[in-house]
Amino acid sequence: MEVDKKDEREAESSEQVVNPWEVSAKDGGKIDYDKLIDKFGCQRLDESLIDRVQRLTSRQPHVFLRRGVFFAHRDFNEILDAYEKGDKFYLYTGRGPSSEALHLGHLIPFMFTKYLQEAFKVPLVIQLTDDEKCMWKNLSVEESQRLARENAKDIIACGFDVTKTFIFSDFDYVGGAFYKNMVRVAKCVTLNKAMGIFGFSGEDHIGKLSFPPVQAVPSFPSSFPHLFPGKDNLRCLIPCAIDQDPYFRMTRDVAPRLGYSKPALIESSFFPALQGENGKMSASDPNSAIYVTDTAKDIKNKINRYAFSGGQDSVEKHRELGANLEVDIPVKYLSFFLEDDSELEHIKKEYGEGRMLTGEVKKRLTEVLTEMVERHRRARAAVTDEMVDAFMAVRPLPSMFE
Ligand code: TRP
């Protein structure tokens, strides 16, 4: 019996695994995003949708849309159809506060959500799942709550509008209408179903089994009576990394049975580790990622020492063959964070054809990331406890659609 189980697990590990707790590619290669779209049953975010976003918002779509960082969706077209007719929606995203220091990958959904909030002029709820991390990461209740508040400062530093944004910690906010929706959801999901979607097993504690409804119900406006009274039909759009999809597959499955609209999703790929796209960004290896707390010197060192290069071993060979841009991390990172499309194209051409060397590309990346991290540091230092309280206060948002 034991042996069978082990074999099964080993057979699984040669396949790609993407769920809220584990992301690993097949045989140490790259994540196959096309396969993921098929397996999850979401839709690809194509050019025509991005053009529509441009038309409806009268501004250039975010870099993350132009460059395919957000690449998949569920019913985003319906959100745009409704918006075109004058119907607004609200945004929902979140963070599991498992550590004090955020790395650049953690900022991506928040940078993108801020853009969506500004471009569409819509309200936003941000869930801090301190309960989730307490149960999964062996943190105490108190430590999880402390981390939630610390992370809230980093989130606020991304520039959200306090008149349109409600940030809440599960430990503080769950109850009332929110809890009623949780129970309604829980009654619709059998143990078998939860085991299928989330891979729970008989050895998991029952706290884990009870969690999915907590992440599901911010998708329903009636969970926030102080924000959306009488607006039970307001649609919800969730920007998230694609590993969160299982929660919202479950949510979308039960929504019609409760008489609620399904939330729409817009989903991103993962931000790669410095060591390359098959490497994992791991919290236990500080050299696999750039943190928002890194100094200019840390950033320079990490990029020079660890960023996986697609350049050739010798200058002569590099001049002859050029860099392999497919595997090159400096170019990949620049495609996330260098705003200027023409500069990026220039770098790709010159580097790909061997006229530019890895050192020069790394230097430009160091400049871009140092500036970004400095900006974040300044913004975070300006976030006071009063500001955190203001974002987290249970209150109406009078100008949320203006
Ligand atoms: N489970 C997510 C995490 O561990 C946090 C989260 C809660 C979330 N609600 C969300 C993420 C909605 C994206 C969208 O980070």
Residues whose N, C-alpha, C, O or C-beta is under 5 A from the ligand:
A	BS01	LIG	Y92 T93 G94 R95 G96 Q127 T129 Q215 P239 C240 Q244
